[in-house]
Amino acid sequence: MHKSAPTLRRQTARHLLGTLFLVSSPLVHAAGLDDASAVPHLDARGEAGYRQFLAAPPHRAFAIAPGGAWAWSQGAATLGDAQEQALESCQAHTQQRCVPYAADRKVVFEHKGWDRLWRPYATAAEAARAPLGTARGQRFPDLSLVGPDGRQTTLSRLRGKVVLLHFWGTWCPSCRHELPQFERLQKALAGKRDYAFVFTQMREPVDTARQWLKQQGIRLDLYDSGARGSRDDSVRLADGQSVRDRAIAPVFPTTYVLDRHGVVVFSLRGSAEDWREYAPFLRDLARGSR
């Protein structure tokens, strides 16, 4: 928080990785300045911050980024300065691209192009030509996993759904702390058929992970990575090859969100403060990537 004038306020959905891209979306519609619920991807805290912005003296500006990051400034010498300061504050806490939403008493948000910031490819054919990898805009490697039903499956069989792919282990303190949040996120999302939550354990048997979940009273379906112990650090692919787990999960936990075409939209290395903050973004992604 900057204490000197102009004042900057900011909040982010925590370290989203990979710059997102803003195509016109039917979900983003023109709205009045005073309608906090119309600001894309804001959670309840973001809406509260927006209402604070509305009550602040000019010159003031409010900036947003896909996934829920936001910031605002007040007391700038000019309106241009206010926008620049809000954008800078927003950008300091996310690698997504921040854009202006409102300045003084006017909505300046550019509706056209919003979802291009977070949806790299409009069609499956475009996505099929994307390079293979774990970076934003790349097709995630086609992992071979054992599903919750005990059958062998692959990530590519989940095409058509927005996939939240999470790598974790019970031996990881931050993983244990974070995992209950996903149960709350699942409950927060309506129309769950649009999403696939793939939680896969690293460097331990899946029975160990399932036993821990049972002890904690956490109801999440696990996909078995095939790991059998602490020295088993490879992940198998659908083509029969394998990769080192650190090549796809540099730290634990690591989480990816893949669009309906299997393309990485963003990734998070480390744990989130509250995964429910991502619910507006995930709903937008599910509706806008048919």
C-alpha positions as CSV (number, residue, x, y, z in Angstrom):
1,M,0.0,0.0,0.0
2,H,1.4,3.4,-1.0
3,K,0.8,5.9,1.8
4,S,1.8,9.0,-0.1
5,A,-0.7,10.8,-2.3
6,P,-2.1,9.8,-4.7
7,T,-3.5,6.8,-2.8
8,L,-3.5,3.4,-4.4
9,R,-5.7,0.5,-3.4
10,R,-5.2,-3.0,-4.8
11,Q,-6.2,-6.6,-4.5
12,T,-5.3,-9.6,-6.5
13,A,-6.4,-13.2,-6.9
14,R,-2.9,-14.1,-6.0
15,H,0.0,-14.6,-8.4
16,L,-1.7,-15.9,-11.5
17,L,1.1,-16.8,-13.9
18,G,1.3,-16.3,-17.6
19,T,0.0,-13.2,-19.3
20,L,-3.6,-13.6,-20.4
21,F,-4.8,-12.3,-23.7
22,L,-8.8,-9.6,-23.5
23,V,-12.7,-11.3,-28.4
24,S,-15.8,-9.7,-27.8
25,S,-17.8,-11.7,-25.2
26,P,-21.5,-11.8,-24.7
27,L,-20.8,-12.1,-21.0
28,V,-19.3,-8.6,-20.8
29,H,-22.0,-6.1,-21.2
30,A,-22.4,-2.3,-20.9
31,A,-23.4,-1.3,-17.4
32,G,-23.7,1.8,-15.3
33,L,-20.8,3.1,-13.4
34,D,-22.4,2.3,-10.1
35,D,-23.0,-1.4,-10.8
36,A,-20.1,-3.2,-9.0
37,S,-21.5,-6.6,-10.0
38,A,-20.9,-5.8,-13.7
39,V,-17.1,-5.5,-13.3
40,P,-15.7,-8.7,-14.9
41,H,-14.1,-11.4,-12.7
42,L,-14.4,-9.5,-9.4
43,D,-15.2,-11.5,-6.2
44,A,-17.0,-10.0,-3.2
45,R,-13.9,-8.2,-1.9
46,G,-13.2,-6.8,-5.4
47,E,-16.8,-5.4,-5.5
48,A,-16.3,-3.9,-2.1
49,G,-13.1,-2.2,-3.4
50,Y,-14.9,-0.9,-6.4
51,R,-17.5,0.7,-4.2
52,Q,-14.7,2.4,-2.2
53,F,-13.4,3.7,-5.5
54,L,-16.8,5.2,-6.3
55,A,-16.8,7.1,-3.1
56,A,-13.2,8.4,-3.5
57,P,-12.4,12.0,-4.7
58,P,-11.1,12.7,-8.2
59,H,-9.0,12.1,-10.0
60,R,-9.5,8.4,-9.6
61,A,-9.3,5.3,-11.7
62,F,-10.1,1.6,-11.4
63,A,-8.1,-1.2,-13.2
64,I,-8.8,-4.9,-13.6
65,A,-7.1,-8.0,-15.0
66,P,-8.6,-11.4,-16.0
67,G,-8.7,-13.8,-13.0
68,G,-9.7,-11.2,-10.4
69,A,-6.8,-8.8,-10.0
70,W,-7.8,-5.2,-9.4
71,A,-6.5,-1.8,-8.2
72,W,-7.6,1.8,-7.9
73,S,-6.1,5.2,-7.4
74,Q,-7.3,8.5,-6.1
75,G,-6.1,12.1,-5.7
76,A,-4.0,12.2,-8.9
77,A,-3.2,15.5,-10.5
78,T,-4.8,14.4,-13.8
79,L,-7.1,11.7,-15.0
80,G,-4.3,10.3,-17.1
81,D,-2.1,10.0,-14.0
82,A,-4.9,8.3,-12.1
83,Q,-5.3,5.6,-14.8
84,E,-1.5,5.1,-15.1
85,Q,-1.2,4.7,-11.3
86,A,-4.1,2.2,-11.1
87,L,-2.7,0.1,-13.9
88,E,0.8,0.1,-12.4
89,S,-0.5,-0.9,-9.0
90,C,-2.7,-3.7,-10.5
91,Q,0.2,-4.9,-12.7
92,A,2.5,-5.2,-9.7
93,H,0.5,-8.1,-8.4
94,T,-0.3,-10.2,-11.5
95,Q,1.3,-11.2,-14.7
96,Q,-2.0,-10.9,-16.4
97,R,-2.5,-7.7,-18.5
98,C,-4.4,-5.0,-16.5
99,V,-6.7,-2.7,-18.3
100,P,-8.7,0.4,-17.2
101,Y,-12.3,-0.1,-16.2
102,A,-13.5,3.3,-14.9
103,A,-12.1,6.8,-14.5
104,D,-13.7,9.5,-12.4
105,R,-17.4,9.2,-13.3
106,K,-17.1,7.2,-16.6
107,V,-16.8,3.5,-17.5
108,V,-13.9,3.4,-20.0
109,F,-13.7,-0.4,-20.2
110,E,-13.2,-1.8,-23.8
111,H,-15.7,-4.6,-24.1
112,K,-14.3,-5.8,-27.4
113,G,-11.3,-7.9,-26.9
114,W,-11.8,-8.7,-23.2
115,D,-11.8,-12.5,-23.5
116,R,-8.8,-12.5,-25.9
117,L,-6.8,-11.6,-22.9
118,W,-7.6,-15.0,-21.3
119,R,-8.7,-17.2,-24.2
120,P,-5.8,-17.7,-26.6
121,Y,-7.7,-19.7,-29.3
122,A,-11.3,-19.5,-30.4
123,T,-11.5,-22.9,-32.1
124,A,-10.3,-26.4,-31.6
125,A,-8.5,-26.3,-34.9
126,E,-6.5,-23.2,-33.8
127,A,-5.7,-24.9,-30.5
128,A,-4.5,-28.0,-32.3
129,R,-1.8,-26.0,-34.0
130,A,-0.5,-24.5,-30.7
131,P,2.9,-25.7,-29.4
132,L,3.1,-28.4,-26.7
133,G,4.2,-27.1,-23.3
134,T,3.1,-25.7,-20.0
135,A,3.2,-22.0,-20.7
136,R,0.2,-19.9,-21.3
137,G,-1.1,-20.5,-24.9
138,Q,0.5,-23.9,-25.2
139,R,-1.3,-27.3,-25.3
140,F,-0.6,-29.1,-22.0
141,P,1.1,-32.5,-22.3
142,D,-1.3,-35.4,-22.5
143,L,-0.8,-37.1,-19.2
144,S,-1.8,-40.7,-18.6
145,L,-3.6,-41.1,-15.3
146,V,-5.8,-43.5,-13.5
147,G,-9.2,-41.9,-13.0
148,P,-11.3,-42.0,-9.8
149,D,-13.2,-44.9,-11.3
150,G,-10.0,-47.0,-11.5
151,R,-9.7,-46.8,-15.3
152,Q,-6.8,-45.6,-17.3
153,T,-7.5,-42.3,-18.9
154,T,-5.7,-39.2,-20.4
155,L,-6.1,-35.5,-20.1
156,S,-7.2,-35.3,-23.8
157,R,-10.3,-37.3,-22.9
158,L,-11.4,-34.3,-20.9
159,R,-11.5,-32.0,-23.9
160,G,-14.7,-30.0,-23.9
161,K,-14.4,-29.2,-20.3
162,V,-12.5,-26.5,-18.4
163,V,-9.9,-28.4,-16.5
164,L,-8.3,-27.4,-13.2
165,L,-5.2,-29.6,-12.9
166,H,-3.5,-29.7,-9.5
167,F,-0.3,-31.4,-8.5
168,W,0.1,-31.9,-4.8
169,G,1.3,-34.4,-2.0
170,T,0.4,-35.0,1.6
171,W,4.1,-34.5,2.4
172,C,3.8,-30.9,1.3
173,P,2.6,-28.6,4.2
174,S,1.3,-25.8,1.9
175,C,-0.6,-28.5,-0.2
176,R,-2.3,-29.8,2.9
177,H,-3.3,-26.3,3.9
178,E,-4.6,-25.4,0.4
179,L,-6.5,-28.5,-0.6
180,P,-9.7,-27.9,1.4
181,Q,-10.2,-24.7,-0.6
182,F,-10.9,-26.8,-3.8
183,E,-13.9,-28.5,-2.2
184,R,-15.3,-25.0,-1.4
185,L,-14.5,-23.9,-5.0
186,Q,-16.4,-26.9,-6.4
187,K,-19.4,-26.0,-4.3
188,A,-19.3,-22.4,-5.5
189,L,-19.4,-23.4,-9.2
190,A,-22.8,-24.0,-10.7
191,G,-23.1,-26.2,-13.8
192,K,-20.2,-28.5,-12.7
193,R,-20.5,-30.6,-15.8
194,D,-18.6,-27.8,-17.5
195,Y,-15.5,-28.4,-15.3
196,A,-13.1,-31.3,-14.6
197,F,-11.1,-31.1,-11.4
198,V,-8.0,-33.3,-11.7
199,F,-6.1,-33.6,-8.4
200,T,-3.1,-35.9,-8.8
201,Q,-0.6,-36.9,-6.1
202,M,3.1,-36.6,-6.6
203,R,5.9,-38.8,-5.1
204,E,3.6,-41.0,-3.0
205,P,1.1,-43.8,-3.6
206,V,-2.5,-42.7,-4.3
207,D,-3.7,-44.7,-1.3
208,T,-1.7,-42.5,1.0
209,A,-3.3,-39.4,-0.5
210,R,-6.8,-40.9,-0.4
211,Q,-6.4,-42.0,3.3
212,W,-5.3,-38.4,4.2
213,L,-8.4,-36.9,2.5
214,K,-10.6,-39.4,4.3
215,Q,-9.1,-38.5,7.6
216,Q,-9.6,-34.8,6.9
217,G,-13.2,-35.3,5.7
218,I,-12.4,-33.7,2.3
219,R,-14.4,-35.0,-0.6
220,L,-12.3,-34.7,-3.7
221,D,-11.8,-37.3,-6.5
222,L,-8.2,-38.2,-7.1
223,Y,-6.5,-39.1,-10.3
224,D,-3.6,-41.5,-9.7
225,S,-0.3,-40.2,-11.2
226,G,1.2,-43.6,-10.9
227,A,3.8,-42.5,-8.3
228,R,4.7,-45.3,-5.9
229,G,7.1,-43.5,-3.5
230,S,9.2,-40.5,-2.7
231,R,11.8,-41.3,-5.3
232,D,9.2,-41.8,-8.1
233,D,9.5,-38.4,-9.8
234,S,8.3,-39.1,-13.3
235,V,4.9,-38.6,-14.8
236,R,3.6,-40.8,-17.6
237,L,2.3,-39.5,-21.0
238,A,-0.4,-41.0,-23.2
239,D,2.2,-41.9,-25.8
240,G,4.0,-44.2,-23.4
241,Q,6.9,-41.8,-22.6
242,S,7.5,-40.0,-19.3
243,V,8.7,-36.7,-18.1
244,R,10.2,-35.5,-14.8
245,D,7.5,-34.1,-12.5
246,R,9.5,-30.9,-12.0
247,A,9.2,-30.2,-15.7
248,I,5.5,-29.7,-15.3
249,A,5.3,-28.8,-11.6
250,P,8.4,-26.7,-10.7
251,V,7.1,-26.4,-7.1
252,F,4.4,-28.1,-5.1
253,P,1.6,-27.3,-5.2
254,T,1.3,-26.2,-8.8
255,T,-2.1,-25.6,-10.5
256,Y,-3.0,-25.1,-14.1
257,V,-6.3,-24.1,-15.7
258,L,-6.8,-25.5,-19.2
259,D,-9.5,-24.3,-21.6
260,R,-11.9,-26.7,-23.4
261,H,-9.2,-27.3,-26.0
262,G,-6.5,-28.4,-23.6
263,V,-4.6,-25.1,-23.8
264,V,-3.1,-23.5,-20.7
265,V,-4.9,-20.4,-19.7
266,F,-3.0,-19.6,-16.6
267,S,-0.9,-21.4,-14.0
268,L,-0.2,-20.9,-10.3
269,R,3.0,-22.0,-8.7
270,G,2.4,-22.3,-5.0
271,S,-0.8,-22.0,-3.0
272,A,-3.7,-19.5,-3.4
273,E,-5.1,-17.5,-0.5
274,D,-8.7,-18.5,-1.5
275,W,-9.5,-20.4,-4.6
276,R,-13.1,-19.2,-4.5
277,E,-11.8,-15.9,-5.7
278,Y,-11.3,-17.6,-9.1
279,A,-14.9,-18.7,-9.5
280,P,-16.0,-15.7,-11.6
281,F,-13.1,-16.2,-13.9
282,L,-13.7,-20.0,-14.3
283,R,-17.4,-19.4,-15.0
284,D,-16.5,-16.8,-17.7
285,L,-14.0,-19.2,-19.2
286,A,-16.5,-22.1,-19.3
287,R,-19.2,-20.0,-21.0
288,G,-16.9,-18.2,-23.4
289,S,-14.9,-21.2,-24.8
290,R,-17.5,-23.4,-26.5
